[in-house]
Amino acid sequence: MATINKNLSEYDKNSIPDAKNFRFGIVVSEWNDTITEGLCFGAVTGLLENEVPSENIIRWNVPGSFELIYGAKKMLQTQNVDAVIAIGCVIQGQTKHFDFVCEAVSQGIKDLNVETDIPVIFCVLTDNTMQQSIDRSGGKHGNKGTEAAVAAIKMAYLRHQASFSHQFKNHQLLSTGPLQIEGLTMIEE
């Protein structure tokens, strides 16, 4: 697995953008709560370590991983956040349920990233065994929640920078030619 030689909790704090003014949402599945609570702890700790004020972290619970999509969508629509972390855990069982849930959740979170302008971070463990999930939610491989927090900060920063760059570019375009306002053209002198 990709985590065998990597600790998910290790990162270079100097490479993380300033996150003091960002708001983050965390949507947590209650299914496999021992694991998801560990992941949430890692995510919140990662955000706090990077100076995100606790009042800028919003947490919502949903019943299971499948419901993360709806929870994240509603958070995007109502909470004025800069990024959302979707936390869940699906462990392989003896039926195809695992495959259907994993596929739906990954596609749903991908769809939210395509359809909205706010990043949604995939922090859903899809392991073969409970031990693998334990190892990735604060165990021997670190905490995927911490990794998700770092990704959320970086993506919120990217969104902010892209928006600022776009606004600056538009300003430059307007200042070098006629200004158009609601169908009227104004000639700059």
SERO-4910 file (N, C-alpha, C, O; in steps of 0.05 Angstrom, whole numbers):
BEGIN
 pado doro    nc1    nc2    nc3   cac1   cac2   cac3    cc1    cc2    cc3    oc1    oc2    oc3
  Met    A     17    -24      0      0      0      0     17     25      0     41     24      7
  Ala    A      6     47     -8     20     72    -11     30     83     16     49     99     16
  Thr    A     18     74     38     26     85     64     47     69     78     55     77    100
  Ile    A     57     47     67     76     30     81    101     46     89    111     42    112
  Asn    A    112     62     72    136     77     78    131    107     83    149    123     80
  Lys    A    107    114     90     99    142     94     82    144    119     64    129    123
  Asn    A     88    164    135     71    171    158     52    193    149     61    215    142
  Leu    A     26    188    149      7    207    139      6    233    155     -5    253    146
  Ser    A     17    233    179     16    256    197     40    275    193     41    297    205
  Glu    A     60    266    178     84    282    176     82    301    152     75    292    130
  Tyr    A     89    326    156     89    346    135    107    369    143    113    372    167
  Asp    A    116    384    124    133    407    129    115    431    134    103    443    116
  Lys    A    114    439    159     96    461    167    103    487    153     86    504    149
  Asn    A    129    490    145    137    514    131    126    516    103    126    537     90
  Ser    A    116    493     92    105    493     65     75    498     65     63    498     43
  Ile    A     63    503     88     34    506     90     28    536     89     39    552    104
  Pro    A      9    544     71      2    572     70    -12    582     95    -21    566    112
  Asp    A    -13    608     99    -27    620    121    -56    613    120    -69    619    100
  Ala    A    -67    602    141    -95    593    141   -112    607    162   -135    599    167
  Lys    A   -101    628    174   -115    641    196   -143    653    189   -161    654    206
  Asn    A   -146    660    164   -171    673    156   -190    655    141   -211    663    131
  Phe    A   -183    629    139   -200    610    125   -220    597    144   -214    594    168
  Arg    A   -243    588    133   -263    573    148   -264    545    136   -265    542    111
  Phe    A   -265    525    152   -265    497    143   -289    482    154   -296    485    177
  Gly    A   -301    466    137   -322    448    146   -312    420    147   -295    412    130
  Ile    A   -321    405    166   -314    376    168   -340    361    170   -356    366    189
  Val    A   -345    342    152   -369    325    153   -359    297    160   -342    286    146
  Val    A   -369    286    182   -359    261    193   -381    239    193   -403    243    203
  Ser    A   -374    217    181   -392    194    182   -391    181    210   -370    178    223
  Glu    A   -415    174    220   -418    161    246   -413    131    244   -408    118    265
  Trp    A   -413    120    220   -408     91    216   -378     87    220   -361    102    210
  Asn    A   -370     65    234   -342     60    241   -331     84    257   -309     94    251
  Asp    A   -346     93    277   -340    117    291   -313    117    306   -301    138    310
  Thr    A   -304     94    314   -277     93    326   -256    103    307   -238    118    314
  Ile    A   -259     96    282   -240    105    261   -246    134    253   -227    150    252
  Thr    A   -271    141    248   -277    168    238   -271    189    260   -264    212    253
  Glu    A   -275    182    285   -268    201    306   -238    206    307   -228    228    311
  Gly    A   -222    185    302   -193    188    301   -185    205    277   -167    222    280
  Leu    A   -198    201    254   -192    218    231   -200    247    236   -185    265    228
  Cys    A   -223    251    248   -232    278    254   -212    292    274   -205    315    270
  Phe    A   -203    277    294   -183    288    312   -158    297    297   -148    318    302
  Gly    A   -149    280    279   -125    287    263   -130    312    246   -113    329    243
  Ala    A   -154    314    234   -160    337    217   -162    363    233   -150    383    226
  Val    A   -176    362    255   -179    386    272   -152    394    283   -145    418    283
  Thr    A   -137    375    293   -110    381    303    -92    393    282    -78    413    287
  Gly    A    -93    382    257    -78    394    235    -86    422    229    -69    439    224
  Leu    A   -111    428    230   -121    455    225   -112    474    247   -102    496    242
  Leu    A   -116    466    272   -108    482    295    -78    487    295    -69    509    302
  Glu    A    -62    467    289    -32    470    288    -24    490    268     -2    502    270
  Asn    A    -40    495    248    -34    514    227    -50    540    230    -55    554    211
  Glu    A    -57    546    256    -68    571    264    -95    578    254   -103    601    252
  Val    A   -111    557    247   -139    562    240   -153    565    267   -151    547    284
  Pro    A   -167    587    272   -181    590    297   -203    569    300   -216    562    280
  Ser    A   -207    559    324   -227    538    329   -255    546    320   -270    530    311
  Glu    A   -261    572    322   -288    581    314   -291    581    283   -313    585    273
  Asn    A   -269    577    268   -270    575    239   -271    546    230   -267    540    206
  Ile    A   -276    527    248   -279    499    241   -307    490    249   -316    492    272
  Ile    A   -322    481    229   -350    472    233   -351    443    228   -342    433    208
  Arg    A   -363    428    247   -366    399    244   -395    391    243   -412    400    259
  Trp    A   -401    374    223   -428    362    221   -424    332    220   -405    322    208
  Asn    A   -442    317    233   -442    288    231   -464    278    212   -485    291    210
  Val    A   -458    257    198   -478    243    181   -478    214    188   -458    204    199
  Pro    A   -499    199    182   -501    171    191   -479    153    179   -468    136    194
  Gly    A   -472    155    154   -453    137    142   -437    151    120   -442    175    114
  Ser    A   -419    137    108   -402    148     87   -418    157     62   -412    177     50
  Phe    A   -439    142     56   -456    148     33   -468    176     36   -471    191     17
  Glu    A   -475    183     60   -487    209     66   -468    232     67   -476    256     70
  Leu    A   -442    227     65   -422    249     65   -427    268     42   -422    292     44
  Ile    A   -436    258     19   -440    274     -4   -461    296      1   -456    319     -3
  Tyr    A   -484    287     11   -505    306     17   -497    326     39   -501    350     37
  Gly    A   -484    315     60   -475    333     82   -455    353     72   -457    377     80
  Ala    A   -436    345     55   -417    364     44   -430    385     26   -424    408     27
  Lys    A   -449    376     10   -464    394     -8   -479    415      8   -477    439      2
  Lys    A   -493    407     30   -507    426     46   -488    445     61   -495    468     64
  Met    A   -465    435     69   -446    452     82   -436    473     62   -433    497     69
  Leu    A   -430    465     38   -421    483     17   -442    505     12   -435    528      8
  Gln    A   -467    497     13   -488    516      6   -495    535     29   -506    557     24
  Thr    A   -489    528     54   -499    544     76   -479    555     96   -486    572    112
  Gln    A   -454    546     95   -436    554    116   -413    572    109   -396    578    126
  Asn    A   -411    582     84   -390    600     76   -362    590     84   -347    605     97
  Val    A   -356    566     76   -330    554     82   -312    557     58   -321    560     35
  Asp    A   -286    555     63   -265    555     42   -258    528     32   -247    525     10
  Ala    A   -264    507     48   -259    479     40   -275    461     59   -281    469     82
  Val    A   -282    438     50   -295    418     66   -279    392     66   -269    384     45
  Ile    A   -277    379     89   -264    353     91   -285    333     96   -300    335    116
  Ala    A   -288    313     79   -307    292     82   -293    267     94   -275    256     82
  Ile    A   -301    260    118   -288    238    133   -306    214    136   -329    216    146
  Gly    A   -296    191    127   -311    167    129   -293    142    129   -268    145    126
  Cys    A   -305    119    133   -290     94    134   -308     72    124   -329     66    136
  Val    A   -300     58    103   -314     35     92   -295     12     92   -273     13     80
  Ile    A   -303    -10    106   -285    -33    108   -298    -56     92   -321    -62     94
  Gln    A   -281    -69     77   -289    -92     60   -304   -113     77   -295   -121     98
  Gly    A   -327   -121     67   -342   -143     80   -345   -166     61   -328   -170     43
  Gln    A   -366   -182     65   -369   -205     48   -388   -201     25   -394   -219     10
  Thr    A   -398   -176     22   -417   -170      0   -406   -148    -18   -386   -136    -12
  Lys    A   -420   -142    -39   -412   -121    -58   -419    -93    -47   -412    -73    -60
  His    A   -432    -91    -24   -439    -66    -12   -414    -47    -11   -417    -23    -17
  Phe    A   -392    -58     -3   -367    -43     -2   -361    -29    -28   -355     -5    -29
  Asp    A   -362    -44    -50   -356    -33    -77   -375    -10    -84   -367     11    -94
  Phe    A   -401    -15    -79   -421      6    -86   -417     31    -70   -419     53    -81
  Val    A   -413     29    -44   -410     52    -27   -384     67    -35   -385     92    -38
  Cys    A   -362     53    -38   -337     66    -44   -339     81    -71   -330    104    -73
  Glu    A   -351     68    -91   -354     81   -117   -372    106   -115   -365    127   -126
  Ala    A   -394    103   -102   -413    126   -100   -401    149    -85   -404    172    -94
  Val    A   -387    144    -63   -376    166    -47   -353    180    -63   -352    204    -63
  Ser    A   -336    164    -75   -314    177    -90   -325    193   -114   -315    215   -119
  Gln    A   -344    182   -128   -356    197   -150   -371    222   -141   -370    243   -153
  Gly    A   -386    219   -118   -401    241   -108   -383    264    -99   -389    288   -104
  Ile    A   -362    258    -86   -343    279    -77   -329    291   -101   -324    315   -102
  Lys    A   -322    275   -121   -311    285   -146   -331    304   -159   -323    326   -168
  Asp    A   -356    297   -160   -377    314   -172   -379    341   -158   -382    361   -171
  Leu    A   -378    341   -131   -379    366   -117   -355    384   -124   -358    408   -126
  Asn    A   -332    372   -128   -308    388   -136   -311    399   -164   -301    421   -169
  Val    A   -325    385   -181   -329    395   -209   -351    416   -210   -349    435   -224
  Glu    A   -372    412   -194   -396    429   -196   -394    454   -179   -409    473   -185
  Thr    A   -377    455   -159   -376    478   -142   -348    490   -143   -330    478   -154
  Asp    A   -345    514   -131   -320    528   -131   -305    524   -105   -284    536   -100
  Ile    A   -315    507    -87   -303    503    -61   -293    474    -60   -308    456    -65
  Pro    A   -267    471    -53   -256    444    -53   -268    426    -31   -272    435     -8
  Val    A   -273    401    -38   -281    380    -19   -259    359    -19   -253    347    -39
  Ile    A   -248    355      5   -225    337      8   -235    309     15   -251    306     34
  Phe    A   -226    289      1   -233    261      5   -216    249     27   -192    244     23
  Cys    A   -228    245     50   -215    232     73   -232    208     81   -241    206    104
  Val    A   -235    190     62   -251    166     67   -233    142     64   -222    136     43
  Leu    A   -229    127     86   -213    103     85   -229     81     72   -253     77     79
  Thr    A   -217     66     54   -231     44     41   -212     20     43   -199     11     24
  Asp    A   -211      9     67   -192    -12     74   -204    -40     73   -229    -44     74
  Asn    A   -186    -60     72   -195    -88     72   -201    -98    100   -217   -116    104
  Thr    A   -188    -86    120   -191    -96    148   -193    -72    167   -185    -50    161
  Met    A   -205    -77    190   -206    -57    211   -178    -49    219   -174    -25    225
  Gln    A   -159    -67    221   -132    -60    229   -119    -40    210   -105    -22    218
  Gln    A   -124    -43    184   -114    -24    165   -125      4    171   -111     24    169
  Ser    A   -150      5    177   -163     31    184   -151     43    209   -147     67    211
  Ile    A   -147     26    229   -135     35    255   -107     46    249   -100     67    260
  Asp    A    -92     33    232    -65     41    226    -64     68    212    -44     82    214
  Arg    A    -86     76    199    -87    101    183   -103    123    197   -106    145    185
  Ser    A   -113    118    220   -129    138    234   -117    145    261   -131    151    281
  Gly    A    -90    145    262    -75    151    286    -57    129    295    -44    131    316
  Gly    A    -56    107    280    -39     84    286    -11     86    273      0    108    270
  Lys    A      0     64    267     28     62    258     34     77    232     57     84    226
  His    A     13     83    216     18     98    191     10    128    194     10    142    174
  Gly    A      4    136    218     -3    164    223    -33    168    220    -48    150    226
  Asn    A    -40    192    211    -69    198    210    -76    212    184    -67    234    178
  Lys    A    -93    198    169   -102    209    143   -118    235    147   -119    252    129
  Gly    A   -129    239    171   -143    264    177   -124    288    177   -131    310    167
  Thr    A   -100    284    187    -80    305    186    -73    312    157    -71    335    150
  Glu    A    -69    291    141    -62    295    113    -85    310     99    -80    327     82
  Ala    A   -110    304    106   -133    318     94   -133    347    102   -141    364     86
  Ala    A   -126    353    127   -126    381    136   -105    397    120   -111    420    112
  Val    A    -82    386    116    -61    399    100    -71    404     72    -67    425     61
  Ala    A    -84    383     60    -95    386     33   -116    408     32   -117    424     13
  Ala    A   -133    409     53   -155    429     54   -143    457     55   -153    475     41
  Ile    A   -122    461     71   -110    488     73    -98    495     46   -102    518     36
  Lys    A    -83    477     34    -70    483      8    -91    489    -14    -87    506    -30
  Met    A   -113    474    -14   -133    478    -34   -149    504    -29   -156    518    -48
  Ala    A   -154    511     -4   -167    536      2   -150    559     -7   -159    579    -18
  Tyr    A   -124    557     -3   -105    577    -11   -104    579    -42   -104    601    -53
  Leu    A   -104    556    -55   -104    556    -85   -129    570    -95   -128    586   -114
  Arg    A   -152    564    -83   -177    577    -91   -176    607    -88   -184    622   -105
  His    A   -165    615    -65   -163    644    -59   -144    657    -79   -150    679    -90
  Gln    A   -121    645    -84   -101    656   -103   -112    657   -131   -108    677   -146
  Ala    A   -126    636   -140   -138    636   -167   -159    658   -170   -161    671   -190
  Ser    A   -175    662   -149   -195    683   -149   -182    711   -150   -191    728   -166
  Phe    A   -162    715   -134   -148    740   -134   -135    746   -161   -136    768   -171
  Ser    A   -122    725   -172   -109    728   -198   -129    735   -220   -123    751   -237
  His    A   -152    722   -219   -173    727   -239   -183    756   -236   -187    769   -256
  Gln    A   -188    765   -212   -197    792   -208   -177    812   -217   -184    832   -230
  Phe    A   -151    807   -212   -130    825   -220   -129    826   -251   -126    847   -263
  Lys    A   -130    803   -263   -129    801   -292   -153    816   -304   -149    831   -324
  Asn    A   -177    813   -293   -200    828   -303   -197    858   -300   -205    873   -317
  His    A   -185    866   -277   -180    894   -273   -161    905   -294   -166    927   -304
  Gln    A   -140    891   -299   -121    899   -319   -135    902   -347   -130    921   -361
  Leu    A   -151    883   -354   -165    884   -379   -183    909   -381   -184    922   -401
  Leu    A   -197    915   -359   -215    938   -359   -200    964   -360   -209    983   -373
  Ser    A   -177    965   -347   -162    991   -345   -147    997   -371   -138   1020   -374
  Thr    A   -145    978   -389   -130    984   -414   -149    989   -437   -139    993   -460
  Gly    A   -175    988   -433   -194    993   -455   -218   1006   -444   -220   1014   -420
  Pro    A   -238   1010   -461   -263   1022   -452   -276   1006   -430   -276    981   -431
  Leu    A   -287   1019   -411   -302   1006   -389   -330   1001   -398   -344   1020   -407
  Gln    A   -340    976   -395   -368    971   -403   -384    965   -378   -377    948   -362
  Ile    A   -406    979   -375   -424    976   -352   -452    971   -363   -464    989   -376
  Glu    A   -463    948   -358   -490    941   -365   -498    950   -393   -518    964   -396
  Gly    A   -482    943   -413   -488    950   -440   -479    977   -449   -481    983   -473
  Leu    A   -470    995   -431   -461   1021   -438   -430   1021   -440   -417   1007   -424
  Thr    A   -419   1035   -459   -390   1037   -461   -382   1064   -453   -392   1085   -462
  Met    A   -363   1065   -434   -352   1091   -425   -324   1093   -435   -308   1075   -432
  Ile    A   -317   1115   -447   -290   1120   -458   -273   1133   -436   -281   1153   -424
  Glu    A   -250   1120   -430   -232   1131   -410   -216   1154   -422   -208   1152   -445
  Glu    A   -212   1175   -407   -197   1198   -417   -169   1197   -406   -153   1215   -412
***
